[in-house]
Amino acid sequence: MNIETKYKVGDIIYWFCDIDNKIHQAEVLFVNYAGVGYPDINYEVETVCCGEKKTLFIDEYDIIDTDFL
């Protein structure tokens, strides 16, 4: 079963961080998905968030479309 994702490895994605109230951006390092039932898709990124370097998993629905930046 092929699951279509909005983004791929190498794409730059943007999301809002509720902790520091800022929009962050990072390059997608890996796409994680589970296709059982309703697809669960998230994107693995490394970024500096809240003052420290972190590996984060950003849910596809939390990504801000570049048209809205």
C-alpha positions in Angstrom: 0.0 0.0 0.0 1.5 3.4 -1.0 0.7 6.3 1.1 0.9 9.7 -0.5 2.6 12.4 1.7 2.6 16.1 1.2 6.3 16.5 1.8 9.4 14.4 1.2 12.9 14.1 2.5 14.8 17.4 1.8 11.7 19.6 1.8 11.6 22.6 4.2 8.6 22.6 6.5 7.3 25.2 8.9 5.3 24.8 12.1 4.2 26.9 15.2 5.7 26.0 18.6 3.3 26.5 21.5 6.2 26.6 24.0 8.1 29.6 22.6 5.3 31.0 20.4 7.4 31.1 17.3 7.2 29.6 13.8 10.1 27.2 13.2 11.4 25.7 10.0 13.6 22.7 9.3 14.5 20.2 6.6 12.6 16.9 6.5 15.1 14.1 7.4 12.7 11.2 7.4 9.0 10.6 6.7 7.2 8.3 9.2 3.8 6.9 8.4 1.4 4.2 9.6 -1.2 3.1 7.0 -3.5 1.1 9.2 -6.9 2.6 9.2 -6.5 6.4 9.1 -3.0 7.3 7.9 -0.8 8.8 10.6 2.0 10.8 8.9 4.8 12.8 10.6 8.1 14.3 9.6 11.3 13.9 11.5 13.4 17.1 11.7 16.4 18.4 13.7 16.2 22.1 14.8 17.0 24.5 17.6 13.8 24.9 19.6 13.5 26.6 22.9 17.2 27.2 23.0 18.4 23.7 22.4 19.0 21.3 19.5 16.2 18.8 19.3 14.9 16.0 17.0 11.2 16.5 16.6 8.4 14.6 14.9 6.0 17.1 13.3 2.5 15.9 12.5 1.4 16.5 8.9 -1.6 18.5 10.2 0.6 20.9 12.2 2.7 22.0 9.2 2.0 25.6 8.0 1.5 25.9 4.3 4.0 28.4 2.8 1.0 30.3 1.3 0.0 31.3 4.9 3.5 32.5 6.1 
